[in-house]
Amino acid sequence: RSRIKTMVEPAKNDETCKLMQNIMWSDPQPDSGMSPNEERGCGMRYGPDVVRSFLADHGLKYLIRSHEAVDEGYELLECDEHGMSAVTVFSAASYPGGAGFNYGAIVRLRDGNVTFDSYNESDGENKHGLTMQEKMNHTFKAFAEVITANRAALEEEFEYMAEKRARRRRLRRTFSSAEDGSMPISQRMNAKPVATSALPVTAQVDDDDCITPESWADAMNFVLNAELPDVDWLSIQRFIAPGEIINYKRFLNLQCSLTSYDASQSTGMDDNMRNTIMQNHEAIFKVFKFLDEDGSGELDRDEFCNGINKLKERNPDSAISFDAEALFDSID
């Protein structure tokens, strides 16, 4: 083995470099054909038709490959009705470094068929001695630090997404008015925005700082892909930017406050309080969503007090005996 050259140092743009990049960074895709692997920045994406052709040419049934984190530890891309498949297997659970949430897996070949054994870090020795909650806190803190370092670029991309959304909404309102004949298009295009108090709940949160989860995930991936290339932002959106509509300025302010000593001091939030909020983030979000009657993303005194009173009515035997008005004043 010592006589075999196992390290290559190709020039940046020669054919050997391209070959090594394609071997290392190419991934399967559900769509047919081939395309540049934009998520990786090099290599190719290849579809089931490409895999089927390769396997048929060489008399094989499976293409088994790795080097791509998948949630369940394995993933099967079926290429035909006879079982030809591209198999991805990723054995590092809780990737990277024990901080993630994916399963690891091994693949077994028996009688010409594949089976899988999945596991997570809790099935074996947790070398970091961390609970899942502690790992989540560690991961969210790391995310917050990267988001803070890239705040300006993220804000620019979010603003672009929000403007696209605002233009679509304006066009939708324009053509809606034109169809019902209530106002000529020329007048509607120049009309002033209407007050939102009489609009449905979904319209009341449609301000210019809001974007959809899909746009949020696209922007996060576009800006942070170099530093966090394997993050599925849409799958973790409910943990760090929950809601059907995301106010990106509030999101950035919150993430920056999690890493800024000055911001935490100005809000009176010490490390223990911040950690407690992060640990109970999802439960807190559900409580605020229950209290937020108009779906605006903000709680006023009436909403807060109405929500507390409803809890008292539904749970007459509980220990909820405090005054809602006084509590609102103490935490606002």
Salt bridges, closest charged atoms under 4 A:
GLU15 OE2 - LYS18 NZ 3.78
ASP27 OD2 - ARG40 NE 2.79
ASP27 OD1 - ARG65 NH2 2.66
GLU68 OE1 - ARG65 NH1 2.58
GLU81 OE2 - HIS82 NE2 3.47
ASP117 OD2 - ARG108 NE 2.43
GLU121 OE1 - LYS135 NZ 3.41
GLU155 OE1 - ARG151 NE 3.78
GLU163 OE2 - ARG167 NH1 3.73
GLU163 OE2 - ARG170 NH2 3.12
ASP206 OD1 - ARG165 NH2 2.58
ASP206 OD2 - ARG169 NE 3.82
ASP209 OD1 - LYS249 NZ 3.70
ASP230 OD1 - ARG40 NH1 3.93
ASP271 OD1 - ARG274 NH2 2.28
GLU282 OE2 - ARG238 NH1 2.87
GLU293 OE2 - LYS310 NZ 3.56
GLU298 OE2 - ARG250 NH2 2.87
GLU325 OE1 - ARG301 NH1 2.65
ASP329 OD1 - ARG301 NH2 2.51
